[in-house]
Amino acid sequence: MYWYPLYAFLRRQGSSPHDAEDLTQGFLAHLFQNDGLKNLGQEKGKFRSFLLAACTNYLRDERDKLTTKKRGGAQEFISLDLARGEQIYSHEPVQNWDAHKLFDRRWALTLADAALARLKTEYETAGKEAIFAKMQPYLTREIDSRFYVQEAPGLNLSEGAARVALHRLRRRFGALLRSEVAYTVSNENEVEEELRQLLAAIAE
C-alpha cells in the first residue's frame, strides 16, 4: 500500500527509475527479512515518520555499496506494479518540492485512495453504486445547486434526499479517512494533527 510514496521519495532524491525500483524493493525486503516491523507498535510514533527515517537510513547504507547488477539475483521480491510507479511519477508536479514534501503528499493521497476504495466497496455492497459513482467527484469540492435538480431524478431521489445522500457520503469518507490515519499514528490524540498535516500536503 505504501510503496509508491517511498518510490517517489527515492526518485526525487535523485535515483534513476531502475535504482529507485531496486531500492524500494530492497528496502521492503530488508524490513521483512530483519523483522523491522516486529516490534513496531503504535506507541513508537507515526508510521509515516518511521518509514521515511528507515528508508533514509537504508538509502544511506546502500548508496555506499550500490553496484550495477542483475536485478533480483537470489532474492525473492514482492510483486509490485513498478512500471506504473514510474508512470505516476512522470506526472508529479515539477515545482521545487523536495523529496520529503513529495513523500508526504503521496502518503496523504495513498491514505485518501485507501479510504475511497473502502467507501466504494461499502456502497457497492449496499447496492448504491450509482449514488457513489455520481457523487464521488464531489466528495471534496463545491457543488452547484443545479446538480441536485439535474441528477436526483436519475438516482430515484428527491432533491432533498440527494442532498442528504451527498452529506452522508462525505461524512462516511471523512470517517474512513480518519480510520486510515489512525492506523499510522500512536494514539487517537494524534489523528487530527496528522490529518491537518496531510491535508496541507495535498493542498500545496
Backbone hydrogen bonds, N-H to C=O, Kabsch-Sander energy under -0.5 kcal/mol:
donor,donor_aa,acceptor,acceptor_aa,energy
6,L,2,Y,-1.2
7,Y,3,W,-2.6
8,A,4,Y,-3.1
9,F,5,P,-2.0
10,L,6,L,-2.3
11,R,7,Y,-2.5
12,R,8,A,-2.5
13,Q,9,F,-1.2
14,G,11,R,-1.6
15,S,10,L,-2.1
20,A,16,S,-3.2
21,E,17,P,-2.2
22,D,18,H,-2.2
23,L,19,D,-3.1
24,T,20,A,-2.6
25,Q,21,E,-2.5
26,G,22,D,-2.9
27,F,23,L,-2.8
28,L,24,T,-2.2
29,A,25,Q,-2.7
30,H,26,G,-2.6
31,L,27,F,-2.2
32,F,28,L,-2.0
33,Q,29,A,-3.1
34,N,30,H,-1.8
35,D,32,F,-1.3
36,G,31,L,-4.0
37,L,31,L,-0.5
38,K,35,D,-1.2
39,N,35,D,-0.5
40,L,37,L,-1.3
41,G,39,N,-1.1
44,K,41,G,-2.1
45,G,42,Q,-1.5
47,F,184,T,-3.6
48,R,184,T,-0.6
50,F,46,K,-2.2
51,L,47,F,-2.8
52,L,48,R,-2.1
53,A,49,S,-2.4
54,A,50,F,-2.8
55,C,51,L,-2.6
56,T,52,L,-2.2
57,N,53,A,-2.3
58,Y,54,A,-2.3
59,L,55,C,-2.8
60,R,56,T,-2.2
61,D,57,N,-2.1
62,E,58,Y,-2.9
63,R,59,L,-2.3
64,D,60,R,-0.6
64,D,61,D,-0.7
65,K,61,D,-0.6
65,K,62,E,-0.9
66,L,62,E,-1.5
69,K,67,T,-0.6
73,G,71,R,-0.8
75,Q,72,G,-2.5
77,F,75,Q,-0.6
80,L,78,I,-0.6
82,L,80,L,-2.0
85,G,81,D,-1.1
86,E,82,L,-1.6
87,Q,83,A,-1.7
88,I,84,R,-2.6
89,Y,85,G,-2.5
90,S,86,E,-1.9
91,H,88,I,-1.7
92,E,89,Y,-1.8
97,W,95,Q,-3.1
102,L,98,D,-2.2
103,F,99,A,-2.3
104,D,100,H,-2.3
105,R,101,K,-2.3
106,R,102,L,-2.6
107,W,103,F,-2.6
108,A,104,D,-2.4
109,L,105,R,-2.3
110,T,106,R,-2.2
111,L,107,W,-2.1
112,A,108,A,-2.3
113,D,109,L,-2.5
114,A,110,T,-2.1
115,A,111,L,-2.4
116,L,112,A,-2.4
117,A,113,D,-2.4
118,R,114,A,-2.0
119,L,115,A,-2.3
120,K,116,L,-2.5
121,T,117,A,-2.1
122,E,118,R,-2.2
123,Y,119,L,-2.3
124,E,120,K,-2.5
125,T,121,T,-2.5
126,A,122,E,-1.7
127,G,124,E,-1.3
128,K,123,Y,-3.4
132,F,128,K,-2.1
133,A,129,E,-2.9
134,K,130,A,-2.1
135,M,131,I,-2.3
136,Q,132,F,-2.6
138,Y,135,M,-1.8
139,L,136,Q,-1.8
147,F,144,D,-2.0
148,Y,145,S,-0.7
149,V,145,S,-0.9
150,Q,146,R,-2.5
151,E,147,F,-3.1
152,A,148,Y,-1.8
155,L,151,E,-0.9
155,L,152,A,-1.1
156,N,153,P,-1.6
157,L,152,A,-2.5
162,A,158,S,-2.3
163,R,159,E,-1.8
164,V,160,G,-2.0
165,A,161,A,-2.4
166,L,162,A,-2.2
167,H,163,R,-2.2
168,R,164,V,-2.6
169,L,165,A,-2.3
170,R,166,L,-2.6
171,R,167,H,-2.4
172,R,168,R,-2.6
173,F,169,L,-2.4
174,G,170,R,-2.4
175,A,171,R,-2.0
176,L,172,R,-2.5
177,L,173,F,-2.6
178,R,174,G,-2.3
179,S,175,A,-1.9
180,E,176,L,-2.3
181,V,177,L,-2.5
182,A,178,R,-2.6
183,Y,179,S,-1.2
184,T,181,V,-1.9
185,V,182,A,-0.8
190,E,187,N,-1.9
191,V,188,E,-1.2
192,E,188,E,-0.5
194,E,190,E,-2.4
195,L,191,V,-2.8
196,R,192,E,-2.4
197,Q,193,E,-2.2
198,L,194,E,-2.6
199,L,195,L,-2.9
200,A,196,R,-2.0
201,A,197,Q,-1.7
202,I,198,L,-1.8
203,A,199,L,-2.1
204,E,200,A,-1.3
